[in-house]
């Protein structure tokens, strides 16, 4: 998968990804391979603009960091774990409106409350609350752009469709 993604051959990447058993990746001792597989899938999904699938892949990565092996072995600094959670929530908010999206947003609010309460995720918790309220809330577009520009999905140097993601995020907020 790494080779075909390096060549930007996304069709072959999809074919190869279907040959890998996701059930087998859940076995004990394969956490590193599982995380690597889903990182490659994130690159594929970003290219294909499949935002809900990106969110699910990041959720799987985050859940893998939390389960099984001690966190020191998979992510000694904790940075990748934190980034995977932030990207999970952001891409979930970026996805098009559907019942599945609303269900996942409610699951995030209920099951990942401890992670949302962390000081570095305070902004995400506020936006998540906005997405779950059914009323119109005033906001300043420039202020929102400046506040979320620190996250990976909105950075031009790290993500393929960063400007599109920003426009979609503002549209979803409205």
Secondary structure, 3 states (H helix, E strand, C coil): CHHHHHCCCHHHHHHHHHHCCHHHHCCCCCHHHHHHHHHHHHHHHHHHCCHHHHHHHHHHHHHHHHCCCCHHHHCCCCHHHHHHHHHHHHHHHHCCCCHHHHHHHHHHHHHCHHHHCCHHHHHHHHHHHHHHCCCCCCCCHHHHHHHHCCCHHHCCCCCCCHHHHHHHHHHHHC
